Amino acid sequence: MAVPLHYRWLATALLVAALVAVSVVPARSQPGDTVFEWLVWVAPMPLQKVMHVLLYGLLAFLLAWALENVESRWTRYALALALSVSLGAVLEGLQTRIPGRFGTLGDVLLNGGGALLGLALALVLL
């Protein structure tokens, strides 16, 4: 059974909301912090880098899936890549203005690499 398009977009929007939430949290630990805040402060740096790759891979995959109405497969994948990388770059740039956070070109590259991996998976599965 095919998943309706509106559910695909809902899953994509929820992931984007989670990425934004994790990205804009100031780096100040306080009692009652959420799991998102834990990921920012407590998770070891290597885990944070792996999460960049996995989450942006998932984002690109979901975008390719949600953009199914775009006839050209390559156009659909190019859009998914552009949207994923753009979101990652914007959020990294935004982090330079958030107390205790910093955006890096390395993280933008990890986001882009993850998006490429997600699209490679989409090529096989979709």
All heavy atoms as an XYZ file, in Angstrom:
954
protein
N       0.841     -1.183      0.000
C       0.000      0.000      0.000
C       0.885      1.245      0.000
O       1.795      1.368      0.810
C      -0.905     -0.010      1.224
C      -1.821      1.184      1.303
S      -2.993      0.996      2.640
C      -2.472      2.325      3.674
N       0.622      2.155     -0.880
C       1.398      3.388     -0.981
C       1.024      4.343      0.151
O      -0.128      4.426      0.562
C       1.155      4.051     -2.318
N       2.013      5.055      0.631
C       1.780      6.052      1.678
C       1.269      7.326      1.011
O       1.892      7.829      0.076
C       3.079      6.335      2.460
C       2.867      7.427      3.483
C       3.590      5.061      3.112
N       0.130      7.854      1.471
C      -0.405      9.073      0.866
C       0.608     10.228      0.935
O       1.390     10.340      1.886
C      -1.647      9.388      1.713
C      -2.035      8.079      2.319
C      -0.746      7.340      2.525
N       0.551     11.080     -0.068
C       1.501     12.175     -0.188
C       1.483     13.109      1.014
O       2.538     13.560      1.478
C       1.202     12.955     -1.480
C       2.278     13.894     -1.980
C       3.593     13.168     -2.197
C       1.826     14.550     -3.281
N       0.303     13.363      1.564
C       0.249     14.289      2.706
C       0.958     13.713      3.935
O       1.512     14.465      4.730
C      -1.187     14.722      3.024
C      -2.115     13.637      3.412
N      -2.736     12.817      2.489
C      -2.539     13.221      4.625
C      -3.510     11.955      3.124
N      -3.409     12.173      4.416
N       0.992     12.401      4.082
C       1.743     11.805      5.197
C       3.251     11.921      4.957
O       4.028     12.079      5.894
C       1.367     10.347      5.404
C       0.005     10.154      6.018
C      -0.923      9.291      5.443
C      -0.371     10.832      7.176
C      -2.171      9.107      6.001
C      -1.625     10.655      7.737
C      -2.524      9.795      7.148
O      -3.755      9.631      7.707
N       3.657     11.831      3.717
C       5.076     12.000      3.382
C       5.531     13.412      3.735
O       6.603     13.606      4.307
C       5.312     11.745      1.903
C       4.985     10.334      1.472
C       5.158     10.203     -0.002
N       4.551      8.976     -0.493
C       4.708      8.523     -1.718
N       5.442      9.199     -2.588
N       4.130      7.414     -2.089
N       4.698     14.396      3.366
C       5.049     15.787      3.684
C       4.997     16.035      5.188
O       5.818     16.800      5.720
C       4.138     16.757      2.936
C       4.590     16.943      1.524
C       3.972     16.503      0.399
C       5.795     17.580      1.083
N       4.713     16.826     -0.709
C       5.833     17.495     -0.321
C       6.840     18.213      1.741
C       6.880     18.022     -1.077
C       7.885     18.736      0.989
C       7.895     18.647     -0.392
N       4.068     15.386      5.874
C       4.001     15.537      7.330
C       5.271     15.001      7.983
O       5.855     15.646      8.860
C       2.771     14.818      7.889
C       2.621     14.841      9.416
C       2.498     16.268      9.930
C       1.429     14.007      9.846
N       5.726     13.822      7.563
C       6.967     13.251      8.104
C       8.147     14.174      7.823
O       8.991     14.403      8.697
C       7.217     11.872      7.501
N       8.185     14.744      6.625
C       9.268     15.658      6.258
C       9.216     16.916      7.119
O      10.241     17.362      7.637
C       9.179     16.018      4.761
O       9.180     14.805      3.998
C      10.333     16.882      4.332
N       8.023     17.469      7.293
C       7.872     18.686      8.096
C       8.244     18.443      9.560
O       8.868     19.305     10.198
C       6.440     19.206      7.998
N       7.887     17.283     10.086
C       8.251     16.970     11.479
C       9.767     16.865     11.645
O      10.320     17.340     12.651
C       7.567     15.677     11.924
C       6.057     15.772     12.130
C       5.469     14.390     12.396
C       5.722     16.735     13.244
N      10.438     16.268     10.668
C      11.899     16.189     10.742
C      12.514     17.582     10.642
O      13.440     17.899     11.397
C      12.457     15.274      9.650
C      13.990     15.159      9.632
C      14.537     14.661     10.974
C      14.436     14.263      8.497
N      12.007     18.414      9.753
C      12.522     19.783      9.637
C      12.320     20.520     10.959
O      13.231     21.202     11.441
C      11.854     20.540      8.468
C      12.170     22.035      8.522
C      12.300     19.960      7.138
N      11.152     20.372     11.576
C      10.887     21.020     12.865
C      11.872     20.541     13.931
O      12.386     21.341     14.719
C       9.448     20.754     13.300
N      12.159     19.246     13.957
C      13.122     18.705     14.928
C      14.525     19.248     14.658
O      15.243     19.617     15.597
C      13.116     17.180     14.879
N      14.916     19.322     13.386
C      16.236     19.864     13.049
C      16.356     21.322     13.475
O      17.387     21.735     14.024
C      16.506     19.731     11.552
C      16.793     18.323     11.047
C      16.768     18.283      9.521
C      18.127     17.829     11.578
N      15.315     22.091     13.229
C      15.327     23.505     13.633
C      15.398     23.608     15.154
O      16.189     24.374     15.698
C      14.100     24.251     13.067
C      13.973     25.645     13.680
C      14.190     24.340     11.549
N      14.583     22.807     15.846
C      14.561     22.855     17.315
C      15.925     22.529     17.897
O      16.416     23.231     18.795
C      13.507     21.885     17.846
N      16.570     21.495     17.403
C      17.880     21.101     17.924
C      18.927     22.157     17.580
O      19.835     22.424     18.367
C      18.299     19.723     17.364
C      19.748     19.421     17.673
C      17.404     18.637     17.927
N      18.781     22.780     16.441
C      19.795     23.722     15.965
C      19.751     25.082     16.651
O      20.758     25.782     16.688
C      19.657     23.925     14.457
O      19.895     22.711     13.780
N      18.599     25.476     17.165
C      18.487     26.822     17.740
C      18.500     26.839     19.267
O      18.341     27.900     19.869
C      17.230     27.563     17.220
C      17.278     27.697     15.705
C      15.956     26.885     17.672
N      18.738     25.694     19.884
C      18.807     25.631     21.340
C      20.110     26.271     21.809
O      21.183     25.875     21.363
C      18.754     24.160     21.816
C      19.004     24.063     23.303
C      17.429     23.533     21.453
N      20.027     27.277     22.696
C      21.272     27.846     23.241
C      22.032     26.795     24.037
O      21.432     25.902     24.638
C      20.782     28.966     24.160
C      19.394     29.274     23.697
C      18.844     27.974     23.170
N      23.331     26.880     24.049
C      24.163     25.882     24.732
C      24.347     26.249     26.193
O      25.432     26.602     26.638
C      25.505     25.755     24.033
N      23.260     26.168     26.940
C      23.298     26.398     28.380
C      22.469     25.316     29.039
O      21.247     25.308     28.900
C      22.738     27.762     28.728
C      23.646     28.915     28.317
C      23.037     30.196     28.761
N      21.895     30.471     27.894
C      21.590     31.665     27.416
N      22.313     32.700     27.741
N      20.544     31.827     26.630
N      23.089     24.391     29.733
C      22.380     23.299     30.373
C      21.638     23.797     31.617
O      22.193     24.538     32.422
C      23.380     22.212     30.762
O      22.710     21.143     31.351
N      20.369     23.387     31.750
C      19.548     23.763     32.891
C      18.709     22.569     33.309
O      18.451     21.674     32.500
C      18.623     24.923     32.513
C      19.361     26.162     32.108
C      18.406     27.253     31.600
O      17.204     27.076     31.561
N      18.969     28.367     31.210
N      18.258     22.538     34.572
C      17.383     21.445     35.001
C      16.128     21.391     34.128
O      15.602     22.423     33.718
C      17.025     21.812     36.441
C      18.098     22.748     36.881
C      18.548     23.478     35.645
N      15.677     20.191     33.829
C      14.469     20.024     33.035
C      14.704     20.094     31.536
O      13.759     20.209     30.769
N      15.957     20.024     31.106
C      16.261     20.087     29.680
C      15.621     18.914     28.946
O      15.455     17.831     29.488
C      17.776     20.052     29.438
C      18.456     21.342     29.854
O      17.767     22.371     29.924
O      19.662     21.310     30.112
N      15.297     19.131     27.692
C      14.673     18.103     26.872
C      15.736     17.206     26.249
O      16.927     17.481     26.313
C      13.854     18.738     25.734
O      14.763     19.388     24.847
C      12.839     19.732     26.260
N      15.291     16.135     25.607
C      16.208     15.230     24.920
C      16.924     15.957     23.781
O      18.079     15.687     23.497
C      15.486     13.964     24.417
C      14.541     14.293     23.268
C      16.483     12.907     23.995
N      16.241     16.919     23.134
C      16.893     17.701     22.094
C      18.080     18.463     22.664
O      19.152     18.515     22.081
C      15.922     18.693     21.449
C      14.859     18.034     20.625
C      13.525     18.265     20.883
C      15.188     17.181     19.585
C      12.536     17.665     20.120
C      14.210     16.571     18.813
C      12.884     16.811     19.085
N      17.862     19.067     23.830
C      18.941     19.816     24.462
C      20.068     18.874     24.889
O      21.242     19.221     24.789
C      18.379     20.617     25.644
C      17.436     21.704     25.165
C      16.509     22.234     26.238
O      16.128     21.468     27.144
O      16.156     23.410     26.154
N      19.712     17.674     25.332
C      20.730     16.703     25.685
C      21.614     16.395     24.482
O      22.826     16.291     24.599
C      20.095     15.420     26.202
C      21.105     14.363     26.479
C      21.834     14.209     27.620
C      21.530     13.328     25.591
N      22.682     13.138     27.497
C      22.527     12.579     26.256
C      21.190     12.959     24.303
C      23.158     11.495     25.681
C      21.812     11.876     23.724
C      22.787     11.159     24.412
N      21.002     16.238     23.320
C      21.776     15.943     22.114
C      22.784     17.044     21.809
O      23.856     16.783     21.288
C      20.850     15.746     20.912
C      20.075     14.439     20.890
C      19.046     14.449     19.775
C      21.010     13.250     20.745
N      22.432     18.275     22.142
C      23.334     19.399     21.872
C      24.475     19.439     22.877
O      25.622     19.665     22.518
C      22.547     20.735     21.893
C      23.490     21.915     21.782
C      21.529     20.752     20.758
N      24.195     19.214     24.161
C      25.206     19.442     25.184
C      25.957     18.196     25.630
O      27.132     18.258     25.939
C      24.579     20.054     26.435
C      23.934     21.357     26.176
C      24.500     22.433     25.541
C      22.623     21.737     26.510
N      23.599     23.442     25.470
C      22.430     23.048     26.067
C      21.572     21.092     27.150
C      21.252     23.730     26.244
C      20.402     21.778     27.331
C      20.260     23.082     26.883
N      25.281     17.095     25.769
C      25.855     15.922     26.415
C      26.420     14.922     25.413
O      27.399     14.240     25.698
C      24.796     15.239     27.318
C      25.362     14.021     28.001
C      24.264     16.220     28.351
N      25.815     14.832     24.243
C      26.264     13.842     23.264
C      27.713     14.112     22.877
O      28.086     15.255     22.634
C      25.370     13.894     22.028
N      28.539     13.066     22.831
C      29.932     13.273     22.433
C      30.017     13.795     21.001
O      29.138     13.538     20.173
C      30.559     11.881     22.536
C      29.490     10.951     22.945
C      28.213     11.699     23.125
N      31.072     14.549     20.726
C      31.232     15.180     19.414
C      31.124     14.183     18.255
O      30.434     14.475     17.279
C      32.559     15.943     19.363
C      32.707     16.792     18.125
S      31.463     18.107     17.970
C      31.905     19.159     19.329
N      31.759     12.997     18.329
C      31.610     12.061     17.201
C      30.150     11.668     16.951
O      29.728     11.552     15.802
C      32.450     10.851     17.606
C      33.449     11.400     18.568
C      32.733     12.496     19.298
N      29.371     11.492     18.018
C      27.955     11.158     17.857
C      27.211     12.312     17.198
O      26.359     12.099     16.333
C      27.319     10.816     19.205
C      25.810     10.542     19.182
C      25.473      9.371     18.258
C      25.289     10.299     20.581
N      27.537     13.542     17.586
C      26.896     14.695     16.966
C      27.185     14.738     15.470
O      26.294     15.046     14.667
C      27.368     15.989     17.623
C      26.865     16.166     19.038
C      27.325     17.460     19.664
O      27.685     18.412     18.982
N      27.322     17.507     20.984
N      28.393     14.401     15.086
C      28.762     14.423     13.660
C      28.036     13.311     12.896
O      27.564     13.531     11.778
C      30.277     14.297     13.481
C      31.075     15.399     14.166
C      30.574     16.782     13.800
C      31.350     17.871     14.524
N      30.799     19.205     14.330
N      27.921     12.143     13.499
C      27.176     11.046     12.875
C      25.708     11.442     12.722
O      25.080     11.147     11.698
C      27.324      9.744     13.698
C      26.331      8.684     13.250
C      28.748      9.225     13.606
N      25.164     12.137     13.716
C      23.770     12.572     13.650
C      23.552     13.556     12.504
O      22.497     13.535     11.859
C      23.327     13.188     14.985
C      23.258     12.171     16.121
S      22.196     10.752     15.765
C      20.604     11.528     15.724
N      24.528     14.427     12.228
C      24.420     15.324     11.065
C      24.201     14.491      9.802
O      23.289     14.760      9.012
C      25.706     16.154     10.889
C      25.759     17.387     11.717
N      25.236     18.580     11.303
C      26.309     17.613     12.933
C      25.448     19.492     12.237
N      26.096     18.928     13.236
N      25.034     13.496      9.610
C      24.961     12.667      8.403
C      23.634     11.916      8.349
O      22.934     11.926      7.321
C      26.159     11.691      8.337
C      26.006     10.714      7.183
C      27.473     12.464      8.210
N      23.253     11.280      9.435
C      22.023     10.475      9.447
C      20.762     11.323      9.254
O      19.888     10.972      8.467
C      21.922      9.680     10.746
C      22.969      8.587     10.945
C      22.796      7.924     12.311
C      22.908      7.565      9.834
N      20.691     12.440      9.968
C      19.477     13.245      9.902
C      19.308     13.932      8.551
O      18.200     13.996      8.013
C      19.446     14.259     11.043
C      19.247     13.636     12.425
C      19.413     14.672     13.525
C      17.888     12.964     12.523
N      20.404     14.433      7.984
C      20.278     15.078      6.677
C      20.130     14.035      5.566
O      19.533     14.321      4.529
C      21.416     16.064      6.431
C      21.129     17.360      7.169
C      21.513     17.527      8.494
C      20.404     18.372      6.566
C      21.205     18.679      9.188
C      20.086     19.532      7.250
C      20.483     19.678      8.558
O      20.157     20.818      9.254
N      20.634     12.837      5.793
C      20.355     11.746      4.865
C      18.879     11.407      4.876
O      18.251     11.237      3.824
N      18.313     11.318      6.068
C      16.880     11.053      6.192
C      16.064     12.182      5.574
O      15.068     11.931      4.873
C      16.505     10.852      7.665
C      15.033     10.592      7.960
C      14.520      9.356      7.230
C      14.812     10.482      9.468
N      16.482     13.420      5.798
C      15.762     14.553      5.231
C      15.745     14.483      3.702
O      14.692     14.647      3.074
C      16.379     15.874      5.688
C      15.756     17.134      5.087
C      14.283     17.252      5.456
C      16.535     18.367      5.528
N      16.891     14.253      3.088
C      16.951     14.180      1.622
C      16.100     13.021      1.111
O      15.397     13.158      0.104
C      18.399     14.035      1.161
N      16.154     11.895      1.799
C      15.329     10.744      1.407
C      13.848     11.102      1.467
O      13.094     10.831      0.532
C      15.638      9.546      2.309
C      14.858      8.314      1.960
C      15.365      7.408      1.049
C      13.616      8.069      2.529
C      14.639      6.264      0.706
C      12.888      6.949      2.203
C      13.400      6.039      1.281
N      13.421     11.701      2.578
C      12.009     12.066      2.728
C      11.579     13.093      1.688
O      10.470     13.021      1.149
C      11.739     12.599      4.138
C      11.770     11.572      5.268
C      11.628     12.265      6.622
C      10.702     10.511      5.078
N      12.460     14.050      1.398
C      12.126     15.038      0.374
C      11.972     14.380     -0.996
O      11.037     14.694     -1.737
C      13.187     16.136      0.329
C      13.087     17.192      1.431
C      14.358     18.014      1.497
C      11.871     18.084      1.220
N      12.884     13.485     -1.334
C      12.779     12.785     -2.623
C      11.475     11.992     -2.688
O      10.820     11.946     -3.729
C      13.982     11.869     -2.827
N      11.087     11.407     -1.590
C       9.853     10.628     -1.505
C       8.634     11.536     -1.611
O       7.671     11.239     -2.312
C       9.871      9.868     -0.188
C       8.860      8.798     -0.010
C       8.382      7.930     -0.948
C       8.231      8.444      1.214
N       7.490      7.055     -0.375
C       7.381      7.348      0.957
C       8.318      8.932      2.507
C       6.612      6.744      1.941
C       7.560      8.333      3.485
C       6.712      7.249      3.211
N       8.673     12.685     -0.904
C       7.543     13.608     -0.899
C       7.385     14.352     -2.223
O       6.287     14.773     -2.571
C       7.689     14.603      0.245
N       8.465     14.500     -2.953
C       8.435     15.213     -4.237
C       8.100     14.279     -5.404
O       8.440     14.573     -6.546
C       9.780     15.902     -4.489
C      10.091     17.102     -3.598
C      11.561     17.481     -3.688
C       9.202     18.276     -3.965
N       7.446     13.184     -5.115
C       7.137     12.177     -6.121
C       6.394     12.742     -7.338
O       6.516     12.232     -8.450
C       6.305     11.060     -5.499
C       5.987      9.938     -6.452
C       5.140      8.876     -5.791
O       3.975      9.166     -5.476
O       5.649      7.771     -5.577
N       5.638     13.818     -7.149
C       4.877     14.403     -8.259
C       5.759     15.112     -9.285
O       5.282     15.438    -10.366
C       3.820     15.371     -7.736
C       2.687     14.644     -7.039
O       2.485     13.457     -7.243
N       1.969     15.350     -6.202
N       7.005     15.372     -8.952
C       7.925     15.955     -9.924
C       8.304     14.843    -10.896
O       8.859     13.818    -10.498
C       9.185     16.538     -9.228
C      10.172     17.043    -10.251
C       8.786     17.632     -8.247
N       7.963     15.028    -12.154
C       8.118     13.943    -13.134
C       9.547     13.459    -13.298
O       9.806     12.265    -13.306
C       7.564     14.385    -14.488
C       6.062     14.302    -14.551
C       5.546     14.534    -15.951
O       6.149     14.031    -16.912
O       4.527     15.235    -16.055
N      10.473     14.363    -13.467
C      11.859     13.972    -13.688
C      12.497     13.518    -12.368
O      12.556     14.282    -11.399
C      12.658     15.148    -14.261
O      14.042     14.880    -14.186
N      12.964     12.283    -12.355
C      13.610     11.755    -11.155
C      14.828     12.588    -10.774
O      15.063     12.865     -9.608
C      14.015     10.309    -11.424
C      14.588      9.600    -10.241
C      14.952      8.182    -10.622
N      15.033      7.352     -9.448
C      15.371      6.090     -9.468
N      15.615      5.486    -10.614
N      15.443      5.397     -8.362
N      15.606     13.016    -11.756
C      16.814     13.784    -11.471
C      16.493     15.179    -10.965
O      17.179     15.698    -10.083
C      17.729     13.808    -12.698
C      18.130     12.410    -13.047
C      17.725     11.686    -14.133
C      18.951     11.527    -12.265
N      18.250     10.409    -14.081
C      19.006     10.290    -12.943
C      19.643     11.653    -11.060
C      19.729      9.202    -12.457
C      20.354     10.570    -10.579
C      20.393      9.357    -11.275
N      15.426     15.773    -11.478
C      14.993     17.077    -10.968
C      14.523     16.939     -9.526
O      14.849     17.762     -8.670
C      13.862     17.659    -11.847
O      14.355     17.805    -13.182
C      13.389     18.994    -11.323
N      13.761     15.886     -9.260
C      13.270     15.626     -7.899
C      14.450     15.468     -6.936
O      14.462     16.052     -5.853
C      12.410     14.361     -7.920
C      11.886     13.942     -6.584
C      10.910     12.784     -6.657
N      11.416     11.625     -7.359
C      10.843     11.084     -8.428
N       9.750     11.606     -8.932
N      11.352     10.017     -9.000
N      15.470     14.722     -7.333
C      16.618     14.493     -6.464
C      17.470     15.747     -6.319
O      18.007     16.020     -5.243
C      17.437     13.313     -6.975
C      16.772     11.978     -6.697
C      15.389     11.852     -6.657
C      17.519     10.851     -6.478
C      14.778     10.641     -6.396
C      16.913      9.621     -6.217
C      15.543      9.532     -6.175
O      14.934      8.340     -5.910
N      17.574     16.519     -7.384
C      18.316     17.783     -7.300
C      17.618     18.751     -6.343
O      18.276     19.429     -5.546
C      18.470     18.401     -8.689
N      16.291     18.803     -6.412
C      15.533     19.645     -5.477
C      15.715     19.176     -4.037
O      15.910     19.984     -3.123
C      14.045     19.621     -5.830
C      13.585     20.498     -6.970
C      12.148     20.175     -7.354
C      13.710     21.964     -6.587
N      15.637     17.877     -3.835
C      15.809     17.323     -2.485
C      17.198     17.662     -1.946
O      17.345     18.045     -0.786
C      15.589     15.813     -2.498
N      18.209     17.543     -2.801
C      19.579     17.870     -2.385
C      19.704     19.349     -2.073
O      20.250     19.737     -1.031
C      20.573     17.450     -3.468
C      22.048     17.748     -3.165
C      22.511     16.964     -1.946
C      22.904     17.428     -4.382
N      19.193     20.201     -2.965
C      19.297     21.651     -2.761
C      18.577     22.093     -1.488
O      19.110     22.900     -0.712
C      18.735     22.385     -3.974
N      17.391     21.564     -1.252
C      16.635     21.928     -0.052
C      17.335     21.446      1.220
O      17.407     22.174      2.208
C      15.215     21.381     -0.136
C      14.312     22.036     -1.182
C      13.017     21.251     -1.339
C      14.025     23.482     -0.817
N      17.845     20.230      1.196
C      18.531     19.677      2.372
C      19.792     20.473      2.699
O      20.006     20.866      3.848
C      18.913     18.210      2.129
O      17.776     17.430      1.913
N      20.611     20.693      1.697
C      21.868     21.420      1.917
C      21.587     22.867      2.318
O      22.247     23.409      3.214
C      22.773     21.341      0.672
C      23.972     22.255      0.794
C      23.229     19.898      0.450
N      20.586     23.480      1.698
C      20.243     24.865      2.050
C      19.781     24.976      3.494
O      20.207     25.892      4.212
C      19.153     25.396      1.118
O      19.618     25.470     -0.196
N      18.930     24.060      3.922
C      18.477     24.097      5.312
C      19.660     23.935      6.251
O      19.793     24.676      7.232
C      17.437     23.003      5.588
C      16.949     22.945      7.042
C      16.189     24.207      7.418
C      16.098     21.718      7.279
N      20.533     22.986      5.956
C      21.702     22.777      6.806
C      22.590     24.003      6.868
O      23.075     24.381      7.943
N      22.804     24.649      5.737
C      23.659     25.841      5.702
C      23.017     26.998      6.471
O      23.697     27.704      7.230
C      23.935     26.240      4.255
N      21.715     27.187      6.289
C      21.014     28.267      6.994
C      21.060     28.034      8.505
O      21.332     28.960      9.283
C      19.556     28.396      6.497
C      18.721     29.259      7.425
C      19.543     28.963      5.080
N      20.813     26.806      8.927
C      20.824     26.521     10.370
C      22.225     26.663     10.957
O      22.384     27.148     12.080
C      20.249     25.132     10.643
C      18.742     25.002     10.397
C      18.288     23.568     10.604
C      17.957     25.959     11.265
N      23.243     26.251     10.217
C      24.621     26.442     10.702
C      24.940     27.932     10.805
O      25.567     28.373     11.765
C      25.626     25.739      9.782
C      25.620     24.236      9.909
C      26.010     23.727     11.283
O      26.945     24.281     11.904
O      25.371     22.768     11.759
N      24.501     28.712      9.825
C      24.707     30.158      9.885
C      23.983     30.782     11.062
O      24.517     31.651     11.752
N      22.767     30.322     11.310
C      21.982     30.821     12.429
C      22.657     30.511     13.765
O      22.603     31.310     14.703
C      20.579     30.210     12.378
C      19.560     30.683     13.396
C      19.324     32.179     13.267
C      18.254     29.925     13.215
N      23.309     29.381     13.842
C      23.973     29.002     15.096
C      25.087     29.969     15.483
O      25.438     30.057     16.654
C      24.534     27.583     14.990
C      23.470     26.531     15.068
C      24.028     25.132     14.967
O      25.225     24.923     14.863
N      23.143     24.153     14.978
N      25.620     30.714     14.526
C      26.662     31.686     14.863
C      26.096     32.847     15.671
O      26.853     33.619     16.246
C      27.354     32.234     13.592
O      26.403     32.970     12.811
C      27.962     31.114     12.770
N      24.783     32.961     15.724
C      24.124     34.046     16.465
C      23.440     33.565     17.749
O      22.765     34.344     18.410
C      23.096     34.729     15.570
C      23.717     35.318     14.318
C      22.673     36.031     13.498
N      23.220     36.535     12.271
C      23.865     37.698     12.149
N      24.052     38.449     13.193
N      24.328     38.081     10.975
N      23.598     32.298     18.078
C      22.942     31.718     19.253
C      23.990     31.533     20.360
O      25.056     30.963     20.103
C      22.272     30.378     18.891
C      21.160     30.640     17.866
C      21.702     29.699     20.125
C      20.537     29.384     17.310
N      23.677     32.010     21.585
C      24.652     31.916     22.681
C      25.162     30.488     22.899
O      24.382     29.543     23.000
C      23.857     32.390     23.904
C      22.757     33.234     23.343
C      22.427     32.641     22.003
N      26.476     30.362     22.928
C      27.109     29.078     23.201
C      27.148     28.130     22.021
O      27.631     27.016     22.139
N      26.646     28.535     20.876
C      26.628     27.674     19.686
C      27.561     28.266     18.641
O      27.887     29.448     18.665
C      25.213     27.580     19.090
C      24.158     27.006     20.008
C      24.409     25.565     20.394
N      24.449     24.666     19.263
C      23.396     24.049     18.736
N      22.205     24.234     19.268
N      23.524     23.242     17.715
N      27.953     27.442     17.704
C      28.763     27.923     16.594
C      28.479     27.054     15.380
O      28.283     25.859     15.492
C      30.259     27.921     16.928
C      30.768     26.588     17.385
C      31.324     25.697     16.480
C      30.679     26.210     18.716
C      31.786     24.461     16.894
C      31.140     24.975     19.138
C      31.700     24.100     18.223
N      28.375     27.685     14.245
C      28.165     26.958     13.002
C      29.501     26.732     12.318
O      30.399     27.563     12.424
N      29.646     25.610     11.647
C      30.914     25.324     10.978
C      30.677     24.862      9.548
O      29.652     24.245      9.233
C      31.707     24.223     11.714
O      31.017     22.976     11.575
C      31.896     24.547     13.191
N      31.644     25.148      8.715
C      31.612     24.667      7.350
C      31.687     23.138      7.331
O      31.049     22.489      6.509
C      32.766     25.265      6.544
C      32.865     24.832      5.087
C      31.595     25.160      4.324
C      34.066     25.475      4.428
N      32.424     22.584      8.279
C      32.514     21.125      8.384
C      31.155     20.476      8.589
O      30.853     19.445      7.989
N      30.318     21.105      9.421
C      28.970     20.566      9.641
C      28.109     20.712      8.387
O      27.305     19.829      8.080
C      28.303     21.251     10.837
C      28.858     20.767     12.172
O      29.619     19.777     12.176
O      28.533     21.387     13.203
N      28.277     21.809      7.662
C      27.550     21.972      6.401
C      27.954     20.854      5.436
O      27.109     20.261      4.760
C      27.811     23.359      5.775
C      27.194     23.453      4.382
C      27.263     24.468      6.673
N      29.239     20.544      5.392
C      29.718     19.470      4.515
C      29.191     18.109      4.968
O      28.823     17.270      4.127
C      31.244     19.469      4.455
C      31.872     20.694      3.794
C      33.391     20.659      3.930
C      31.451     20.817      2.344
N      29.125     17.880      6.273
C      28.546     16.632      6.784
C      27.068     16.533      6.409
O      26.582     15.454      6.021
C      28.696     16.540      8.299
C      30.093     16.235      8.824
C      30.138     16.396     10.340
C      30.519     14.837      8.421
N      26.352     17.654      6.519
C      24.935     17.672      6.127
C      24.792     17.315      4.651
O      23.940     16.508      4.275
C      24.323     19.045      6.388
C      24.335     19.439      7.857
O      24.514     18.609      8.734
N      24.172     20.714      8.113
N      25.633     17.918      3.819
C      25.588     17.636      2.391
C      25.950     16.198      2.072
O      25.313     15.555      1.226
N      26.962     15.675      2.754
C      27.331     14.275      2.565
C      26.216     13.340      2.977
O      25.920     12.348      2.294
N      25.558     13.659      4.084
C      24.420     12.855      4.525
C      23.284     12.911      3.514
O      22.658     11.899      3.217
N      23.037     14.103      2.964
C      21.984     14.249      1.954
C      22.303     13.393      0.730
O      21.412     12.728      0.187
C      21.827     15.717      1.569
N      23.555     13.376      0.313
C      23.932     12.542     -0.834
C      23.719     11.060     -0.536
O      23.242     10.311     -1.391
C      25.385     12.803     -1.226
C      25.649     14.147     -1.916
C      27.154     14.380     -2.049
C      24.957     14.208     -3.259
N      24.061     10.644      0.681
C      23.829      9.247      1.058
C      22.334      8.915      1.086
O      21.923      7.837      0.650
C      24.457      8.950      2.420
C      25.980      8.911      2.451
C      26.480      8.765      3.892
C      26.501      7.784      1.591
N      21.532      9.840      1.593
C      20.093      9.628      1.613
C      19.513      9.510      0.210
O      18.630      8.689     -0.045
N      20.050     10.299     -0.708
C      19.567     10.232     -2.087
C      20.038      8.958     -2.768
O      19.321      8.392     -3.597
C      20.005     11.467     -2.861
C      19.313     12.764     -2.412
C      19.890     13.957     -3.143
C      17.812     12.669     -2.596
N      21.240      8.484     -2.421
C      21.699      7.208     -2.968
C      20.779      6.081     -2.511
O      20.415      5.196     -3.294
C      23.145      6.940     -2.533
N      20.367      6.134     -1.258
C      19.418      5.159     -0.742
C      18.063      5.286     -1.442
O      17.434      4.279     -1.788
C      19.263      5.333      0.773
C      18.419      4.302      1.492
C      19.017      2.913      1.359
C      18.275      4.686      2.957
N      17.646      6.520     -1.694
C      16.386      6.749     -2.394
C      16.430      6.174     -3.815
O      15.448      5.616     -4.297
C      16.063      8.243     -2.437
N      17.575      6.294     -4.461
C      17.728      5.719     -5.811
C      17.472      4.219     -5.814
O      16.895      3.679     -6.743
C      19.128      5.995     -6.368
C      19.364      7.341     -7.009
C      20.847      7.563     -7.267
C      18.565      7.475     -8.290
N      17.869      3.577     -4.737
C      17.719      2.125     -4.638
C      16.296      1.741     -4.197
O      15.722      0.790     -4.720
C      18.752      1.557     -3.638
C      18.510      0.077     -3.391
C      20.164      1.806     -4.134
N      15.738      2.501     -3.278
C      14.475      2.094     -2.643
C      13.217      2.696     -3.257
O      12.132      2.126     -3.110
C      14.504      2.408     -1.152
C      15.570      1.669     -0.338
C      15.513      2.114      1.109
C      15.387      0.167     -0.449
N      13.325      3.857     -3.854
C      12.101      4.525     -4.353
C      11.879      4.245     -5.824
O      12.729      4.077     -6.608
C      12.178      6.037     -4.109
C      12.266      6.474     -2.645
C      12.324      7.999     -2.554
C      11.079      5.964     -1.839
